[in-house]
Amino acid sequence: MPSDSAPPALLPFEAVLFDMDGTLVDTEGLWWEATADVAASLGRVLGPADVPYVLGRTVEDTAAHLLPARAHLRSGQVQEPLDAVAGRLTASFADRIRRGVRLVRGATELLRALTAEAVPTALVSASPRSIVELVLPSLDHRFAVVVAAEDTPRGKPDPEPYLEAARLLEADPRRCVALEDSPAGIAAATAAGCHVLVVEDEVPSWSLLSTYRLDRGESRR
């Protein structure tokens, strides 16, 4: 269940901003598997300490985390280029997604309710656009804005992806509700000024989200 309960007072919001992996689709396990495979090829074994550097982070950030510091290279060992490791991570992740993805419980129902209520939505993902485009058909929802890893100079936990989504929606990030599941994503949305609902194993229902009073722009006229 979402860890956040309904807020004590009605709060105006202009849009809902969604993380993708782990929030709407159950792909974080696939990303961890892909990362573990690449890590093993680099002589590394992933463990709990690696979670903050893998989940919710961009492919480039994860690749940088996997590569050993130059001081730790063995004599004669040549370090694989960062973009090559990032490419292998993306390819391994994409292969797993093509086999099928499962939506997080409640995702379809909330997306349909938001469409029915004409609530503007954005997808704000740390994944590259090639991955986002593989997942989008499974969501069966037309997002007004899609922000992928390539769309901002810095990725989560930096607030830029959420600020960019709000800018494209012409919304005040302080009047946006963000749904997130990873520490990096929660930090990004919080730093952007969004009101954050943390998704654990189920997307919140419209009955919970609708306790936030929708501001359709009247207050900005």
N, C-alpha and C positions, 0 to 999 in steps of 0.2 A: 504494500500500500504506500501511497505517497507519504513522506515523513512530515509534511506540513499540513496542519489542520486549517480549516477555514479561518480567514482573518476576522478579528473582532469587529471591524467596521467596514462599510462599503468603501471600496477604493476604486477611483476611475482608472480604466485602462483603455488603451487605444489599439493594441495589437497583441498577438500571442507569438512568441518566438520559440521555435523548437530546436533543440539539439537532435541529432539523428541517431548515431550509434549508441545503443544502450537505452535510449529514451523512447524512440518510436519503433526501432527495429532491434531485434536481439542479435546484434552483430559484434558486440564487444568480445565475446568468446572467440569468434572467428578471427578478429583482429589480434587477439592475444596468441592464438594458435599460429597465425602467419608470422607474427613477430618472434615467437619462440623458435620457429623453424629457421628463420634467418639468423637469429642469435646463435643457434647451435652451429650453423655453418661458419660463424665467426669465433667459435670456441667459447661461447657464453651460455650459461644456463639462467633462465629468468626465474626470479623469485618474488616474494611479496614486496621487497624494497624497490622493485622496478615498476610497480603499478603506477605511481604518480608520473612516471616518465613515459608511459606507454598509453594508458587509457585516457582518452580525451585530448591527446596531443596530436599535432600534425605529423605526417609521415616523415618530414625532414627532421623534426625534433626527436622522433623516435630513432631514426637512423643515426643521428648524432650521438644519442645516448648509447647505442649499441657499439659504436666504433671505439676501440681502445684509444686512450691518450697516447700520443706519439712516444712519450717517455716509457710506455709499457710495451712498445713493440719489441719483439725479439730481433736479434741481430740478423740483418738481411731480409726481414719481413717487410713487405710493402703493404701499406694500408689501402684498402679498397676505397675508391672515391665515394664521397657522401651521396652524390646523385645516383650512383650505381646501387648502393644499398637501399636508398629510397625507392628506386625502381623495382627492386626485387620484393620489397615489402608490399608495394602497391599491386604487383602482379600476383603475389601469393594470396593477398586479401581478395582481389577480384575473382580469382579462381574459386575460392570458397563461396563467395556471394552468388556466383553463377549457378551453384548447385541448389540454391534456394535460401531464402531468409524468412524468419518468423517474426511477425509483428509482436511488439510488447502488448500484453493484455490491456485492453481499453483504448488503444491507439485509434483503431478504426472508428469507434463510437464517438470519441472526442472530435476527430477531424470532421466527421459528418455533421456533428452538432455545430461546429464553428462555421462550416459552410452554410448551414441552414440559417444561422444567425448573422451571416455576412460579416464575420469578424476577420479582419486582415491577419494573415499569417505569414511567417517567414521561416525558412529552414536555415539554421546556422550550424554548419558542420565543419569539424576539423579535418574531415576526409577530403581528398582531392576531388575535383569535379567529375572525373571519370568514374569514381566509386559512387558518388552521389547519383549520377545518371543511371547507374545499374540498379540502385535501390528505389528510385522514385516510382517506377511502375508498380511496385509492390504496395506503395502507400496510397495510390489511387486518389490523390488530392492535389489540387492546383494551388501551390503556394504563390503568393503575390511576389515574393522575393526569395531567391536562393543564394546564400553566401557560402561558398566553398573555400577550401584552404588557400587557393591561389588568389582570392579576391581581396586579401588584406596583407600588408607587409608583415604583420605579426599575428600569430594564431593564439588560441586559448593557451594559457590563462590570461593573456592580454585581453583587455575589453574591446579591442578594435573590431573583431567580427560582429559583436552585438551592436556596437555603435554604428557600424556600416549598415547592418540590417535595418536599424531604426531610421537611419538617414534615408535609405532607399524607400522606406514606407512613409516617409515624412511624418514620423511619429517621435514623440519625446521618449527616450529610453526609460525615463523615470515613470512613464505611464505604460510600460510594456510588461507583460508577464512572460518570464522565460521558464521553460521546462528543461531541466538538466539532470544528469545522473552522476557525472564524474567530478572529482575535486577540481580539475583544471577548468571544466565548463562552468561549474558553480562559481568559481573565483572570477571568471571572465564576465559572466552575467551580472554578478554582484558589483564588480568594479565599474561596469557600464551604467549602473544605477537602476537596473531592472529589479522587479519583484520576482524572486526565484521560488519556484515549486520544485522540490527535489523528488525525482522519480526513482523508486527503488525496484519494485517488481510489477507495478501497475500504473498506467497513465491515469491521472485524475479525471473524474467524470465532469460533464458539463455542469451538473448540480453543484459541484464544489467550485469550479472555475467561475460560474456565473454569479457567485457571491461578490466577485469583483465587478462593480458597475461599469458597463461599457461606455466609454466616452467616444461618441461619434464625431467629435470635432467642434461641438458647439462652444466649448470653453476656450477654443483657440481663435474664434472669430472676432 
